[in-house]
Amino acid sequence: MTIPWKALLYQLLGAALLTPAAAVLALVLVTEVSPARVLLLWAACLPASALVACLPPVPRLEVIALSELLGVAVPERTDPVYLRVLTALHLFVGATLSAGALALAPALTRPQAAHGDLAQVSVMIVVVLAAMVLVAAGQQRVARRLLRSDPSLVIEVLGRRQSLTLELHDSVGHALSVVLVQAMAAQAALGRPETVPVAERSLDHLVSTARDAQQELDVLLRVLDEGSTAQAPTLAALGALVHGLDVECRADPVDRLPEGTSRAAYAIAREAVTNALKHGRGPVRLDLAVRDRADPGGTAVGGGPKGRRGGKAVVLVVENEVAATAPAGEGRGLVGMRMRARLAGGAFEREEVDGTWRVKATLPG
């Protein structure tokens, strides 16, 4: 809902932006004050609004006005045609309503005006101001509907949904792998009386993991339904990720890493550990290092001579022994890890050397 004073300010801003052009037109067209000349000036303000809307600073001001005064979420890369149409509409309507209020205002200050005239003019001004608020509400609705069909917004929504789909695949896939590993461990431990406590711990971890996965699934599905955003976990949750699993984890301090890098690295680590538990054998080794890009032991981020130099690089390596029946080809998990690394501006590698399967992601830090 539009706040009245913000709606009035929105209309006045439109009038102020069009005032210079309207003043020039008035000097040319209104050689004498008559209804026909005023109507001609009003009609000429429409193409003038379209021309003013094409000036570079004006659309940027319109984005701020829509966002701050009308509460319209404007995409970062709005289609220029859509934005100019909204701007021209704002200028023309705002100038029309503001001119109406301005034309009525002098009647309130005329000494010779009768009490009845003042009351009538006051009512008319209130009506015009109310019309400005109502029209702003209509402009808010038009802007939201028009921007909802903006191609850039559609692409943004599709990108967010793809990101959530990857997050859903990674989180649920990891949870199912943990459940499978812990269930197999509990099954084996229950066969011997002396290892029953181990089985109990495995079953407790299994129940906890399944409950957490269910909650995370509910959150992500709700986000997909509502179109809102969800915060993915960062490397701060790495300890919880490997807790209770056969994973040897060594990690450098990551508290100063950019949030985007930390989220991408965590997602890759989760998928890599999931793949290692599912398709490999023996303990999984996870190494997370934060290095200077100038470090000869690091990998250049960005690829080739055009890669950025200086700063930090996050190097994530996950490896374990290859199972007897390793899956052929490249599955969804590897594709997702490579995509996450590239979107973060980094690189992703996978290799099998001497019976060891290794994935390595290098991200800018």
Short mmCIF file of the C-alpha atoms (twelve columns), coordinates in Angstrom:
data_MODEL
# 
_entry.id   MODEL 
# 
loop_
_atom_site.group_PDB 
_atom_site.id 
_atom_site.type_symbol 
_atom_site.label_atom_id 
_atom_site.label_alt_id 
_atom_site.label_comp_id 
_atom_site.label_asym_id 
_atom_site.label_seq_id 
_atom_site.Cartn_x 
_atom_site.Cartn_y 
_atom_site.Cartn_z 
_atom_site.pdbx_PDB_model_num 
ATOM 1   C CA . MET A 1   0.000   0.000   0.000   1 
ATOM 2   C CA . THR A 2   1.297   3.441   -0.935  1 
ATOM 3   C CA . ILE A 3   1.894   5.869   1.960   1 
ATOM 4   C CA . PRO A 4   -0.032  9.111   1.158   1 
ATOM 5   C CA . TRP A 5   2.808   11.564  1.733   1 
ATOM 6   C CA . LYS A 6   5.160   9.398   -0.335  1 
ATOM 7   C CA . ALA A 7   2.569   9.225   -3.114  1 
ATOM 8   C CA . LEU A 8   2.282   13.027  -3.110  1 
ATOM 9   C CA . LEU A 9   6.049   13.368  -3.153  1 
ATOM 10  C CA . TYR A 10  6.215   10.947  -6.083  1 
ATOM 11  C CA . GLN A 11  3.791   13.055  -8.116  1 
ATOM 12  C CA . LEU A 12  5.554   16.304  -7.211  1 
ATOM 13  C CA . LEU A 13  8.877   14.798  -8.276  1 
ATOM 14  C CA . GLY A 14  7.375   13.973  -11.683 1 
ATOM 15  C CA . ALA A 15  6.128   17.530  -12.010 1 
ATOM 16  C CA . ALA A 16  9.503   18.984  -10.998 1 
ATOM 17  C CA . LEU A 17  11.347  16.897  -13.602 1 
ATOM 18  C CA . LEU A 18  8.991   18.035  -16.368 1 
ATOM 19  C CA . THR A 19  8.812   21.692  -15.280 1 
ATOM 20  C CA . PRO A 20  11.734  23.026  -17.402 1 
ATOM 21  C CA . ALA A 21  10.335  21.480  -20.592 1 
ATOM 22  C CA . ALA A 22  6.785   22.583  -19.704 1 
ATOM 23  C CA . ALA A 23  7.984   26.149  -19.087 1 
ATOM 24  C CA . VAL A 24  9.618   26.322  -22.525 1 
ATOM 25  C CA . LEU A 25  6.458   24.956  -24.159 1 
ATOM 26  C CA . ALA A 26  4.334   27.480  -22.257 1 
ATOM 27  C CA . LEU A 27  6.410   30.372  -23.599 1 
ATOM 28  C CA . VAL A 28  5.904   29.117  -27.156 1 
ATOM 29  C CA . LEU A 29  2.294   27.908  -27.067 1 
ATOM 30  C CA . VAL A 30  0.463   30.011  -24.472 1 
ATOM 31  C CA . THR A 31  0.644   33.436  -26.103 1 
ATOM 32  C CA . GLU A 32  -2.721  34.216  -24.547 1 
ATOM 33  C CA . VAL A 33  -4.494  32.527  -21.621 1 
ATOM 34  C CA . SER A 34  -7.440  30.559  -22.962 1 
ATOM 35  C CA . PRO A 35  -8.836  27.037  -22.435 1 
ATOM 36  C CA . ALA A 36  -7.734  26.028  -25.958 1 
ATOM 37  C CA . ARG A 37  -4.136  27.161  -25.372 1 
ATOM 38  C CA . VAL A 38  -3.961  25.430  -21.977 1 
ATOM 39  C CA . LEU A 39  -5.316  22.232  -23.529 1 
ATOM 40  C CA . LEU A 40  -2.712  22.493  -26.295 1 
ATOM 41  C CA . LEU A 41  0.047   22.914  -23.694 1 
ATOM 42  C CA . TRP A 42  -1.254  19.897  -21.798 1 
ATOM 43  C CA . ALA A 43  -1.230  17.749  -24.961 1 
ATOM 44  C CA . ALA A 44  2.283   18.917  -25.880 1 
ATOM 45  C CA . CYS A 45  3.553   17.840  -22.465 1 
ATOM 46  C CA . LEU A 46  2.974   14.176  -23.378 1 
ATOM 47  C CA . PRO A 47  5.688   13.940  -26.093 1 
ATOM 48  C CA . ALA A 48  7.821   16.248  -23.941 1 
ATOM 49  C CA . SER A 49  7.551   13.685  -21.107 1 
ATOM 50  C CA . ALA A 50  8.749   10.951  -23.458 1 
ATOM 51  C CA . LEU A 51  11.745  13.071  -24.521 1 
ATOM 52  C CA . VAL A 52  12.693  13.988  -20.941 1 
ATOM 53  C CA . ALA A 53  12.409  10.306  -19.972 1 
ATOM 54  C CA . CYS A 54  15.186  9.543   -22.476 1 
ATOM 55  C CA . LEU A 55  17.705  11.811  -20.719 1 
ATOM 56  C CA . PRO A 56  20.306  9.569   -18.941 1 
ATOM 57  C CA . PRO A 57  19.854  10.837  -15.337 1 
ATOM 58  C CA . VAL A 58  16.046  10.728  -15.388 1 
ATOM 59  C CA . PRO A 59  15.534  6.922   -15.561 1 
ATOM 60  C CA . ARG A 60  18.016  6.510   -12.702 1 
ATOM 61  C CA . LEU A 61  15.957  8.947   -10.615 1 
ATOM 62  C CA . GLU A 62  12.821  7.003   -11.586 1 
ATOM 63  C CA . VAL A 63  14.339  3.765   -10.270 1 
ATOM 64  C CA . ILE A 64  15.026  5.452   -6.917  1 
ATOM 65  C CA . ALA A 65  11.536  6.998   -6.825  1 
ATOM 66  C CA . LEU A 66  9.796   3.705   -7.626  1 
ATOM 67  C CA . SER A 67  11.813  1.871   -5.011  1 
ATOM 68  C CA . GLU A 68  11.811  4.406   -2.176  1 
ATOM 69  C CA . LEU A 69  8.450   6.153   -2.647  1 
ATOM 70  C CA . LEU A 70  6.185   3.486   -4.170  1 
ATOM 71  C CA . GLY A 71  7.918   0.371   -2.806  1 
ATOM 72  C CA . VAL A 72  8.318   -1.238  -6.234  1 
ATOM 73  C CA . ALA A 73  11.095  -3.813  -6.539  1 
ATOM 74  C CA . VAL A 74  13.001  -2.768  -9.661  1 
ATOM 75  C CA . PRO A 75  15.308  -5.406  -11.241 1 
ATOM 76  C CA . GLU A 76  19.000  -4.554  -11.381 1 
ATOM 77  C CA . ARG A 77  18.977  -4.763  -15.197 1 
ATOM 78  C CA . THR A 78  15.641  -3.292  -16.148 1 
ATOM 79  C CA . ASP A 79  14.718  -3.175  -19.818 1 
ATOM 80  C CA . PRO A 80  15.299  0.479   -20.904 1 
ATOM 81  C CA . VAL A 81  12.047  0.660   -22.888 1 
ATOM 82  C CA . TYR A 82  9.971   -0.503  -19.916 1 
ATOM 83  C CA . LEU A 83  11.678  1.994   -17.627 1 
ATOM 84  C CA . ARG A 84  11.244  4.926   -20.026 1 
ATOM 85  C CA . VAL A 85  7.548   4.168   -20.443 1 
ATOM 86  C CA . LEU A 86  7.090   4.227   -16.668 1 
ATOM 87  C CA . THR A 87  9.143   7.418   -16.387 1 
ATOM 88  C CA . ALA A 88  7.171   9.233   -19.094 1 
ATOM 89  C CA . LEU A 89  3.899   8.185   -17.448 1 
ATOM 90  C CA . HIS A 90  5.175   9.441   -14.099 1 
ATOM 91  C CA . LEU A 91  6.233   12.833  -15.508 1 
ATOM 92  C CA . PHE A 92  3.035   13.482  -17.456 1 
ATOM 93  C CA . VAL A 93  0.566   12.395  -14.778 1 
ATOM 94  C CA . GLY A 94  2.529   14.058  -11.973 1 
ATOM 95  C CA . ALA A 95  2.735   17.339  -13.859 1 
ATOM 96  C CA . THR A 96  -0.993  17.222  -14.740 1 
ATOM 97  C CA . LEU A 97  -2.171  16.656  -11.174 1 
ATOM 98  C CA . SER A 98  0.332   19.064  -9.648  1 
ATOM 99  C CA . ALA A 99  -0.690  21.776  -12.114 1 
ATOM 100 C CA . GLY A 100 -4.326  21.241  -11.132 1 
ATOM 101 C CA . ALA A 101 -3.518  21.665  -7.435  1 
ATOM 102 C CA . LEU A 102 -1.360  24.709  -8.199  1 
ATOM 103 C CA . ALA A 103 -4.102  26.340  -10.274 1 
ATOM 104 C CA . LEU A 104 -6.595  26.006  -7.434  1 
ATOM 105 C CA . ALA A 105 -4.278  27.148  -4.633  1 
ATOM 106 C CA . PRO A 106 -4.311  30.922  -5.380  1 
ATOM 107 C CA . ALA A 107 -8.065  31.016  -4.837  1 
ATOM 108 C CA . LEU A 108 -7.481  30.289  -1.150  1 
ATOM 109 C CA . THR A 109 -5.429  33.450  -0.694  1 
ATOM 110 C CA . ARG A 110 -7.667  35.937  -2.531  1 
ATOM 111 C CA . PRO A 111 -8.950  38.536  -0.040  1 
ATOM 112 C CA . GLN A 112 -12.163 39.087  -1.958  1 
ATOM 113 C CA . ALA A 113 -13.093 35.413  -1.995  1 
ATOM 114 C CA . ALA A 114 -16.310 34.570  -0.179  1 
ATOM 115 C CA . HIS A 115 -16.461 31.977  2.575   1 
ATOM 116 C CA . GLY A 116 -18.420 29.623  0.329   1 
ATOM 117 C CA . ASP A 117 -15.873 29.985  -2.453  1 
ATOM 118 C CA . LEU A 118 -13.023 29.179  -0.093  1 
ATOM 119 C CA . ALA A 119 -14.811 26.075  1.137   1 
ATOM 120 C CA . GLN A 120 -15.491 24.941  -2.429  1 
ATOM 121 C CA . VAL A 121 -11.883 25.503  -3.519  1 
ATOM 122 C CA . SER A 122 -10.616 23.759  -0.392  1 
ATOM 123 C CA . VAL A 123 -12.740 20.719  -1.200  1 
ATOM 124 C CA . MET A 124 -11.454 20.728  -4.786  1 
ATOM 125 C CA . ILE A 125 -7.829  20.851  -3.619  1 
ATOM 126 C CA . VAL A 126 -8.443  17.962  -1.215  1 
ATOM 127 C CA . VAL A 127 -10.015 16.038  -4.110  1 
ATOM 128 C CA . VAL A 128 -6.981  16.745  -6.323  1 
ATOM 129 C CA . LEU A 129 -4.566  15.658  -3.575  1 
ATOM 130 C CA . ALA A 130 -6.591  12.491  -2.995  1 
ATOM 131 C CA . ALA A 131 -6.516  11.870  -6.753  1 
ATOM 132 C CA . MET A 132 -2.713  12.210  -6.661  1 
ATOM 133 C CA . VAL A 133 -2.535  9.502   -3.972  1 
ATOM 134 C CA . LEU A 134 -4.951  7.195   -5.804  1 
ATOM 135 C CA . VAL A 135 -3.212  7.681   -9.139  1 
ATOM 136 C CA . ALA A 136 0.139   6.919   -7.485  1 
ATOM 137 C CA . ALA A 137 -1.357  3.657   -6.220  1 
ATOM 138 C CA . GLY A 138 -2.431  2.888   -9.772  1 
ATOM 139 C CA . GLN A 139 1.034   3.754   -11.063 1 
ATOM 140 C CA . GLN A 140 2.470   1.419   -8.433  1 
ATOM 141 C CA . ARG A 141 0.293   -1.426  -9.715  1 
ATOM 142 C CA . VAL A 142 1.126   -0.677  -13.353 1 
ATOM 143 C CA . ALA A 143 4.859   -0.547  -12.560 1 
ATOM 144 C CA . ARG A 144 4.778   -3.877  -10.739 1 
ATOM 145 C CA . ARG A 145 2.815   -5.562  -13.514 1 
ATOM 146 C CA . LEU A 146 5.013   -4.116  -16.249 1 
ATOM 147 C CA . LEU A 147 8.268   -4.955  -14.474 1 
ATOM 148 C CA . ARG A 148 7.001   -8.459  -13.705 1 
ATOM 149 C CA . SER A 149 7.029   -9.142  -17.449 1 
ATOM 150 C CA . ASP A 150 10.462  -7.511  -17.887 1 
ATOM 151 C CA . PRO A 151 12.767  -10.070 -19.610 1 
ATOM 152 C CA . SER A 152 15.616  -9.236  -17.232 1 
ATOM 153 C CA . LEU A 153 13.398  -10.050 -14.237 1 
ATOM 154 C CA . VAL A 154 12.325  -13.336 -15.827 1 
ATOM 155 C CA . ILE A 155 15.993  -14.269 -16.339 1 
ATOM 156 C CA . GLU A 156 16.764  -13.262 -12.742 1 
ATOM 157 C CA . VAL A 157 13.935  -15.451 -11.406 1 
ATOM 158 C CA . LEU A 158 15.042  -18.403 -13.533 1 
ATOM 159 C CA . GLY A 159 18.605  -17.984 -12.275 1 
ATOM 160 C CA . ARG A 160 17.433  -17.906 -8.658  1 
ATOM 161 C CA . ARG A 161 15.317  -21.011 -9.205  1 
ATOM 162 C CA . GLN A 162 18.249  -22.816 -10.801 1 
ATOM 163 C CA . SER A 163 20.404  -21.890 -7.818  1 
ATOM 164 C CA . LEU A 164 17.745  -23.185 -5.423  1 
ATOM 165 C CA . THR A 165 17.443  -26.385 -7.445  1 
ATOM 166 C CA . LEU A 166 21.181  -26.949 -7.094  1 
ATOM 167 C CA . GLU A 167 20.934  -26.220 -3.376  1 
ATOM 168 C CA . LEU A 168 18.059  -28.677 -3.026  1 
ATOM 169 C CA . HIS A 169 19.944  -31.377 -4.918  1 
ATOM 170 C CA . ASP A 170 23.095  -30.864 -2.861  1 
ATOM 171 C CA . SER A 171 21.485  -30.720 0.573   1 
ATOM 172 C CA . VAL A 172 19.089  -33.632 0.114   1 
ATOM 173 C CA . GLY A 173 21.701  -35.709 -1.735  1 
ATOM 174 C CA . HIS A 174 24.194  -35.191 1.074   1 
ATOM 175 C CA . ALA A 175 21.608  -36.036 3.720   1 
ATOM 176 C CA . LEU A 176 20.628  -39.262 1.942   1 
ATOM 177 C CA . SER A 177 24.276  -40.295 1.640   1 
ATOM 178 C CA . VAL A 178 24.831  -39.698 5.358   1 
ATOM 179 C CA . VAL A 179 21.677  -41.655 6.202   1 
ATOM 180 C CA . LEU A 180 22.864  -44.546 4.024   1 
ATOM 181 C CA . VAL A 181 26.363  -44.593 5.546   1 
ATOM 182 C CA . GLN A 182 25.075  -44.389 9.125   1 
ATOM 183 C CA . ALA A 183 22.392  -47.023 8.494   1 
ATOM 184 C CA . MET A 184 25.001  -49.437 7.105   1 
ATOM 185 C CA . ALA A 185 27.280  -48.749 10.085  1 
ATOM 186 C CA . ALA A 186 24.422  -49.339 12.526  1 
ATOM 187 C CA . GLN A 187 23.418  -52.522 10.712  1 
ATOM 188 C CA . ALA A 188 26.954  -53.872 10.947  1 
ATOM 189 C CA . ALA A 189 27.370  -52.836 14.612  1 
ATOM 190 C CA . LEU A 190 24.090  -54.417 15.723  1 
ATOM 191 C CA . GLY A 191 25.459  -57.801 14.686  1 
ATOM 192 C CA . ARG A 192 27.917  -57.802 17.635  1 
ATOM 193 C CA . PRO A 193 26.881  -57.090 21.238  1 
ATOM 194 C CA . GLU A 194 30.074  -55.167 22.043  1 
ATOM 195 C CA . THR A 195 29.409  -52.624 19.291  1 
ATOM 196 C CA . VAL A 196 25.773  -51.869 20.176  1 
ATOM 197 C CA . PRO A 197 26.725  -48.378 21.574  1 
ATOM 198 C CA . VAL A 198 28.298  -47.585 18.190  1 
ATOM 199 C CA . ALA A 199 25.051  -48.574 16.511  1 
ATOM 200 C CA . GLU A 200 23.082  -46.348 18.878  1 
ATOM 201 C CA . ARG A 201 25.285  -43.353 18.040  1 
ATOM 202 C CA . SER A 202 24.936  -44.061 14.324  1 
ATOM 203 C CA . LEU A 203 21.160  -44.275 14.618  1 
ATOM 204 C CA . ASP A 204 21.029  -41.004 16.610  1 
ATOM 205 C CA . HIS A 205 23.074  -39.292 13.908  1 
ATOM 206 C CA . LEU A 206 20.831  -40.822 11.244  1 
ATOM 207 C CA . VAL A 207 17.669  -39.464 12.895  1 
ATOM 208 C CA . SER A 208 19.238  -36.015 13.392  1 
ATOM 209 C CA . THR A 209 20.405  -35.842 9.787   1 
ATOM 210 C CA . ALA A 210 17.032  -36.926 8.434   1 
ATOM 211 C CA . ARG A 211 15.242  -34.309 10.589  1 
ATOM 212 C CA . ASP A 212 17.591  -31.521 9.471   1 
ATOM 213 C CA . ALA A 213 17.203  -32.558 5.833   1 
ATOM 214 C CA . GLN A 214 13.421  -32.489 6.159   1 
ATOM 215 C CA . GLN A 215 13.510  -28.976 7.631   1 
ATOM 216 C CA . GLU A 216 15.875  -27.730 4.923   1 
ATOM 217 C CA . LEU A 217 13.703  -29.314 2.237   1 
ATOM 218 C CA . ASP A 218 10.631  -27.568 3.647   1 
ATOM 219 C CA . VAL A 219 12.434  -24.205 3.649   1 
ATOM 220 C CA . LEU A 220 13.661  -24.550 0.067   1 
ATOM 221 C CA . LEU A 221 10.284  -25.702 -1.245  1 
ATOM 222 C CA . ARG A 222 8.617   -22.764 0.520   1 
ATOM 223 C CA . VAL A 223 11.128  -20.413 -1.087  1 
ATOM 224 C CA . LEU A 224 10.359  -21.877 -4.512  1 
ATOM 225 C CA . ASP A 225 6.618   -21.439 -3.906  1 
ATOM 226 C CA . GLU A 226 6.829   -17.888 -2.547  1 
ATOM 227 C CA . GLY A 227 9.610   -16.628 -4.823  1 
ATOM 228 C CA . SER A 228 11.557  -15.229 -1.868  1 
ATOM 229 C CA . THR A 229 15.228  -15.777 -1.095  1 
ATOM 230 C CA . ALA A 230 16.994  -18.172 1.252   1 
ATOM 231 C CA . GLN A 231 20.435  -17.888 2.755   1 
ATOM 232 C CA . ALA A 232 22.624  -20.858 1.867   1 
ATOM 233 C CA . PRO A 233 25.111  -22.078 4.504   1 
ATOM 234 C CA . THR A 234 28.736  -20.911 4.470   1 
ATOM 235 C CA . LEU A 235 32.053  -22.548 5.390   1 
ATOM 236 C CA . ALA A 236 31.250  -21.724 9.016   1 
ATOM 237 C CA . ALA A 237 29.017  -24.838 8.871   1 
ATOM 238 C CA . LEU A 238 31.814  -27.078 7.570   1 
ATOM 239 C CA . GLY A 239 32.296  -28.718 10.979  1 
ATOM 240 C CA . ALA A 240 28.614  -29.651 11.159  1 
ATOM 241 C CA . LEU A 241 28.818  -31.012 7.602   1 
ATOM 242 C CA . VAL A 242 31.500  -33.603 8.394   1 
ATOM 243 C CA . HIS A 243 30.447  -34.333 11.992  1 
ATOM 244 C CA . GLY A 244 29.960  -38.038 12.549  1 
ATOM 245 C CA . LEU A 245 31.291  -38.995 9.113   1 
ATOM 246 C CA . ASP A 246 34.487  -40.776 8.134   1 
ATOM 247 C CA . VAL A 247 36.042  -37.522 6.935   1 
ATOM 248 C CA . GLU A 248 39.503  -36.204 7.769   1 
ATOM 249 C CA . CYS A 249 39.059  -32.439 7.632   1 
ATOM 250 C CA . ARG A 250 41.786  -29.786 7.668   1 
ATOM 251 C CA . ALA A 251 40.756  -26.190 7.089   1 
ATOM 252 C CA . ASP A 252 42.429  -22.798 7.329   1 
ATOM 253 C CA . PRO A 253 40.539  -19.940 9.057   1 
ATOM 254 C CA . VAL A 254 37.771  -18.736 6.760   1 
ATOM 255 C CA . ASP A 255 36.158  -15.945 8.790   1 
ATOM 256 C CA . ARG A 256 37.505  -13.204 6.473   1 
ATOM 257 C CA . LEU A 257 36.394  -14.761 3.188   1 
ATOM 258 C CA . PRO A 258 33.731  -12.988 1.093   1 
ATOM 259 C CA . GLU A 259 30.269  -14.374 1.781   1 
ATOM 260 C CA . GLY A 260 29.677  -15.412 -1.829  1 
ATOM 261 C CA . THR A 261 32.945  -17.347 -1.981  1 
ATOM 262 C CA . SER A 262 32.232  -18.994 1.353   1 
ATOM 263 C CA . ARG A 263 28.791  -20.150 0.220   1 
ATOM 264 C CA . ALA A 264 30.091  -21.497 -3.090  1 
ATOM 265 C CA . ALA A 265 32.981  -23.328 -1.369  1 
ATOM 266 C CA . TYR A 266 30.625  -24.891 1.172   1 
ATOM 267 C CA . ALA A 267 28.250  -26.084 -1.547  1 
ATOM 268 C CA . ILE A 268 31.127  -27.642 -3.504  1 
ATOM 269 C CA . ALA A 269 32.530  -29.265 -0.335  1 
ATOM 270 C CA . ARG A 270 29.131  -30.736 0.517   1 
ATOM 271 C CA . GLU A 271 28.634  -32.200 -2.945  1 
ATOM 272 C CA . ALA A 272 32.232  -33.507 -3.098  1 
ATOM 273 C CA . VAL A 273 31.901  -35.235 0.283   1 
ATOM 274 C CA . THR A 274 28.552  -36.684 -0.778  1 
ATOM 275 C CA . ASN A 275 30.053  -38.100 -3.976  1 
ATOM 276 C CA . ALA A 276 33.066  -39.484 -2.103  1 
ATOM 277 C CA . LEU A 277 30.867  -41.252 0.464   1 
ATOM 278 C CA . LYS A 278 28.536  -42.574 -2.202  1 
ATOM 279 C CA . HIS A 279 30.978  -43.705 -4.881  1 
ATOM 280 C CA . GLY A 280 34.348  -44.136 -3.101  1 
ATOM 281 C CA . ARG A 281 35.646  -46.211 -0.234  1 
ATOM 282 C CA . GLY A 282 37.709  -45.599 2.870   1 
ATOM 283 C CA . PRO A 283 38.088  -42.297 4.703   1 
ATOM 284 C CA . VAL A 284 37.468  -39.050 2.845   1 
ATOM 285 C CA . ARG A 285 40.194  -36.388 3.055   1 
ATOM 286 C CA . LEU A 286 39.061  -32.763 2.865   1 
ATOM 287 C CA . ASP A 287 41.633  -29.980 2.698   1 
ATOM 288 C CA . LEU A 288 40.647  -26.308 2.614   1 
ATOM 289 C CA . ALA A 289 43.500  -23.833 2.172   1 
ATOM 290 C CA . VAL A 290 43.473  -20.040 1.869   1 
ATOM 291 C CA . ARG A 291 46.536  -18.934 -0.102  1 
ATOM 292 C CA . ASP A 292 47.981  -15.835 -1.664  1 
ATOM 293 C CA . ARG A 293 47.448  -15.819 -5.411  1 
ATOM 294 C CA . ALA A 294 51.144  -15.143 -5.836  1 
ATOM 295 C CA . ASP A 295 51.880  -18.394 -3.976  1 
ATOM 296 C CA . PRO A 296 53.524  -20.771 -6.465  1 
ATOM 297 C CA . GLY A 297 51.675  -23.643 -4.840  1 
ATOM 298 C CA . GLY A 298 48.306  -22.053 -5.676  1 
ATOM 299 C CA . THR A 299 46.355  -22.203 -8.885  1 
ATOM 300 C CA . ALA A 300 45.666  -19.072 -10.904 1 
ATOM 301 C CA . VAL A 301 42.018  -18.085 -10.682 1 
ATOM 302 C CA . GLY A 302 40.275  -16.982 -13.816 1 
ATOM 303 C CA . GLY A 303 42.367  -19.065 -16.148 1 
ATOM 304 C CA . GLY A 304 45.463  -18.140 -18.154 1 
ATOM 305 C CA . PRO A 305 47.185  -14.779 -18.304 1 
ATOM 306 C CA . LYS A 306 43.878  -12.945 -17.935 1 
ATOM 307 C CA . GLY A 307 43.283  -14.361 -14.458 1 
ATOM 308 C CA . ARG A 308 43.315  -11.869 -11.623 1 
ATOM 309 C CA . ARG A 309 46.501  -11.519 -9.607  1 
ATOM 310 C CA . GLY A 310 47.000  -10.515 -6.005  1 
ATOM 311 C CA . GLY A 311 44.639  -11.153 -3.119  1 
ATOM 312 C CA . LYS A 312 43.641  -14.562 -1.780  1 
ATOM 313 C CA . ALA A 313 42.559  -17.825 -3.336  1 
ATOM 314 C CA . VAL A 314 40.551  -20.596 -1.676  1 
ATOM 315 C CA . VAL A 315 41.719  -24.075 -2.674  1 
ATOM 316 C CA . LEU A 316 39.400  -26.958 -1.777  1 
ATOM 317 C CA . VAL A 317 40.549  -30.558 -2.313  1 
ATOM 318 C CA . VAL A 318 38.416  -33.621 -1.534  1 
ATOM 319 C CA . GLU A 319 39.751  -37.130 -2.219  1 
ATOM 320 C CA . ASN A 320 39.404  -40.792 -1.297  1 
ATOM 321 C CA . GLU A 321 40.010  -44.209 -2.808  1 
ATOM 322 C CA . VAL A 322 38.112  -45.268 -5.893  1 
ATOM 323 C CA . ALA A 323 35.480  -47.949 -5.341  1 
ATOM 324 C CA . ALA A 324 35.644  -51.198 -7.255  1 
ATOM 325 C CA . THR A 325 32.646  -50.193 -9.364  1 
ATOM 326 C CA . ALA A 326 33.063  -46.466 -9.960  1 
ATOM 327 C CA . PRO A 327 30.224  -44.820 -11.934 1 
ATOM 328 C CA . ALA A 328 30.935  -44.057 -15.574 1 
ATOM 329 C CA . GLY A 329 30.636  -40.597 -17.031 1 
ATOM 330 C CA . GLU A 330 29.978  -37.280 -15.312 1 
ATOM 331 C CA . GLY A 331 26.909  -37.078 -13.096 1 
ATOM 332 C CA . ARG A 332 24.802  -34.160 -11.943 1 
ATOM 333 C CA . GLY A 333 27.006  -33.632 -8.891  1 
ATOM 334 C CA . LEU A 334 30.170  -32.962 -10.893 1 
ATOM 335 C CA . VAL A 335 28.278  -30.708 -13.295 1 
ATOM 336 C CA . GLY A 336 26.873  -28.756 -10.352 1 
ATOM 337 C CA . MET A 337 30.291  -28.345 -8.717  1 
ATOM 338 C CA . ARG A 338 31.833  -27.113 -11.952 1 
ATOM 339 C CA . MET A 339 28.962  -24.666 -12.462 1 
ATOM 340 C CA . ARG A 340 29.259  -23.278 -8.917  1 
ATOM 341 C CA . ALA A 341 33.007  -22.788 -9.298  1 
ATOM 342 C CA . ARG A 342 32.612  -20.933 -12.601 1 
ATOM 343 C CA . LEU A 343 29.805  -18.736 -11.288 1 
ATOM 344 C CA . ALA A 344 32.084  -17.762 -8.388  1 
ATOM 345 C CA . GLY A 345 34.849  -16.818 -10.858 1 
ATOM 346 C CA . GLY A 346 36.998  -19.866 -10.104 1 
ATOM 347 C CA . ALA A 347 38.018  -23.179 -11.607 1 
ATOM 348 C CA . PHE A 348 37.168  -26.841 -11.013 1 
ATOM 349 C CA . GLU A 349 39.191  -29.980 -11.739 1 
ATOM 350 C CA . ARG A 350 38.644  -33.699 -11.250 1 
ATOM 351 C CA . GLU A 351 41.101  -36.524 -11.709 1 
ATOM 352 C CA . GLU A 352 41.847  -40.144 -10.824 1 
ATOM 353 C CA . VAL A 353 45.482  -40.913 -9.957  1 
ATOM 354 C CA . ASP A 354 46.794  -44.234 -8.597  1 
ATOM 355 C CA . GLY A 355 43.412  -45.386 -7.375  1 
ATOM 356 C CA . THR A 356 42.564  -42.059 -5.723  1 
ATOM 357 C CA . TRP A 357 39.654  -39.925 -6.877  1 
ATOM 358 C CA . ARG A 358 40.239  -36.209 -6.358  1 
ATOM 359 C CA . VAL A 359 38.242  -33.058 -6.986  1 
ATOM 360 C CA . LYS A 360 39.792  -29.614 -6.655  1 
ATOM 361 C CA . ALA A 361 38.078  -26.229 -6.701  1 
ATOM 362 C CA . THR A 362 39.959  -22.924 -6.700  1 
ATOM 363 C CA . LEU A 363 37.899  -19.820 -5.910  1 
ATOM 364 C CA . PRO A 364 38.840  -16.135 -5.594  1 
ATOM 365 C CA . GLY A 365 39.032  -15.119 -1.934  1 
# 
